[in-house]
């Protein structure tokens, strides 16, 4: 089993930056994907960024060039560095692992507002 805990959300002005963290406890022998999703109020939960098993990053078009996903395997942690934030980035951000099972964190809220 895997348990995920996110941190780093908060209030930031447009153009600002935040760095989200997701720390995992436990393990899954079939772990394949680590990712970030987000869900705006009244919206669906959308994929934002992911890391493959080989740590190859992929991004949604809406965040490409502004967000960076990375990992620190020694700390069992993935990160989402968010730069040039826009009001439309306002959402609850969720950490996601896929292996034999699917695992979700409880989310961390990001608000981008003047």
HELIX and SHEET records of a PDB file:
HELIX    1   1 UNK A   73  UNK A   75  5                                   3    
HELIX    2   2 UNK A   87  UNK A   89  5                                   3    
SHEET    1   A 4 UNK A   2  UNK A   7  0                                        
SHEET    2   A 4 UNK A  18  UNK A  26 -1                                        
SHEET    3   A 4 UNK A  77  UNK A  82 -1                                        
SHEET    4   A 4 UNK A  67  UNK A  72 -1                                        
SHEET    1   B 6 UNK A  10  UNK A  12  0                                        
SHEET    2   B 6 UNK A 108  UNK A 112  1                                        
SHEET    3   B 6 UNK A  91  UNK A  98 -1                                        
SHEET    4   B 6 UNK A  33  UNK A  39 -1                                        
SHEET    5   B 6 UNK A  45  UNK A  51 -1                                        
SHEET    6   B 6 UNK A  57  UNK A  59 -1                                        
SHEET    1   C 4 UNK A  10  UNK A  12  0                                        
SHEET    2   C 4 UNK A 108  UNK A 112  1                                        
SHEET    3   C 4 UNK A  91  UNK A  98 -1                                        
SHEET    4   C 4 UNK A 102  UNK A 104 -1                                        
END                                                                             
